[in-house]
Amino acid sequence: MGTLRKSAVAVSLLAVLATTTPSAAATFDGDWNVQIASSNAACSSGASVSIGINNGQIASHNAAVTASGRVAEAGAIRVTLASGMKRAVGSGVLTGTSGSGTWRAALCSGTWTAQRM
């Protein structure tokens, strides 16, 4: 009987978890404008990329730049931007309406800031 009771408790717990609200990462859902700055004068700086976040998943709104990655519950973000053969990886933190972090690519690196649109 103990095993049956444990199974019933486990099923009840799974049912409660399934009906709770989506993860806190969904707090960051929406459109974001990301400004990119380079710390190396030889690399271009001042680019702007529009991304979207849906249930913590990152996607780009621009066909020329592919964005992918994830936002964690506390706002920690990891993102990869790719355009043709070029690729950059960034990390940082989002808050309710803004964010910032660093990025790096093969020959360049720098910082980024983001604003919710």
C-alpha positions as CSV (number, residue, x, y, z in Angstrom):
1,M,0.0,0.0,0.0
2,G,2.9,2.3,0.7
3,T,4.1,2.1,-3.0
4,L,0.6,3.0,-4.2
5,R,0.4,6.0,-1.9
6,K,3.8,7.2,-3.1
7,S,2.7,6.9,-6.7
8,A,-0.5,8.9,-6.0
9,V,1.6,11.6,-4.3
10,A,4.0,11.7,-7.3
11,V,1.1,11.9,-9.8
12,S,-0.5,14.7,-7.8
13,L,2.8,16.6,-7.6
14,L,3.3,16.3,-11.4
15,A,-0.3,17.5,-12.0
16,V,0.4,20.6,-9.8
17,L,3.7,21.3,-11.6
18,A,2.0,21.0,-15.0
19,T,-0.6,23.6,-14.1
20,T,1.7,26.2,-12.6
21,T,2.6,29.3,-14.6
22,P,5.4,29.2,-17.2
23,S,8.9,29.7,-15.9
24,A,10.0,33.0,-14.7
25,A,12.1,33.3,-17.9
26,A,8.9,34.2,-19.6
27,T,9.1,37.5,-17.7
28,F,11.6,38.6,-20.4
29,D,9.4,37.6,-23.3
30,G,9.0,40.3,-26.0
31,D,11.0,42.3,-28.4
32,W,14.4,43.7,-27.5
33,N,16.8,46.1,-29.2
34,V,20.5,45.2,-28.7
35,Q,23.3,47.7,-29.2
36,I,26.7,46.2,-29.8
37,A,30.0,47.9,-29.0
38,S,33.5,46.7,-29.8
39,S,36.5,47.1,-27.6
40,N,38.8,46.8,-30.6
41,A,39.1,49.8,-32.9
42,A,39.8,47.4,-35.9
43,C,36.3,45.9,-35.4
44,S,33.0,47.6,-36.4
45,S,31.0,49.0,-33.5
46,G,27.6,50.5,-33.0
47,A,25.5,47.7,-34.6
48,S,22.0,47.2,-33.5
49,V,20.1,43.9,-33.6
50,S,16.5,43.3,-32.9
51,I,15.7,40.0,-31.1
52,G,12.6,38.4,-29.7
53,I,12.2,36.2,-26.6
54,N,9.4,33.7,-26.3
55,N,9.1,31.6,-23.2
56,G,12.8,32.1,-22.5
57,Q,13.9,31.2,-26.1
58,I,15.8,33.8,-28.2
59,A,15.2,34.3,-31.9
60,S,16.1,37.0,-34.4
61,H,13.7,39.4,-36.2
62,N,16.3,39.9,-39.0
63,A,16.9,37.5,-41.8
64,A,20.5,38.6,-42.1
65,V,21.3,37.8,-38.5
66,T,20.4,34.6,-36.8
67,A,20.0,34.7,-33.0
68,S,19.6,31.8,-30.8
69,G,20.0,31.1,-27.1
70,R,18.1,31.1,-23.8
71,V,17.2,33.4,-20.9
72,A,17.3,31.7,-17.4
73,E,14.7,32.5,-14.7
74,A,16.9,35.1,-12.9
75,G,17.6,36.9,-16.2
76,A,21.0,35.3,-17.1
77,I,21.2,35.2,-20.9
78,R,23.4,33.3,-23.3
79,V,23.1,34.1,-27.0
80,T,24.7,33.3,-30.3
81,L,24.5,35.6,-33.2
82,A,25.5,34.4,-36.7
83,S,25.6,36.1,-40.1
84,G,27.0,34.1,-42.9
85,M,30.4,32.7,-41.7
86,K,30.6,35.2,-38.8
87,R,29.6,34.2,-35.4
88,A,29.6,35.8,-31.9
89,V,28.7,34.5,-28.5
90,G,27.4,36.7,-25.7
91,S,26.3,36.5,-22.1
92,G,24.9,38.9,-19.6
93,V,21.9,39.7,-17.5
94,L,18.4,41.0,-18.4
95,T,16.2,42.9,-16.0
96,G,12.6,43.9,-16.6
97,T,13.3,46.5,-19.3
98,S,17.1,46.5,-19.9
99,G,20.2,44.4,-19.9
100,S,23.9,44.3,-20.5
101,G,26.8,41.9,-21.0
102,T,29.8,41.0,-23.0
103,W,30.4,39.2,-26.3
104,R,33.3,37.6,-28.2
105,A,34.0,36.5,-31.7
106,A,37.0,35.1,-33.5
107,L,38.9,38.4,-33.7
108,C,36.8,40.8,-31.8
109,S,35.0,41.3,-28.5
110,G,33.1,43.9,-26.6
111,T,30.0,44.8,-24.7
112,W,26.3,44.9,-25.4
113,T,23.3,46.7,-23.9
114,A,19.6,45.9,-24.5
115,Q,16.3,47.8,-24.1
116,R,12.9,46.2,-24.2
117,M,10.9,47.7,-27.1
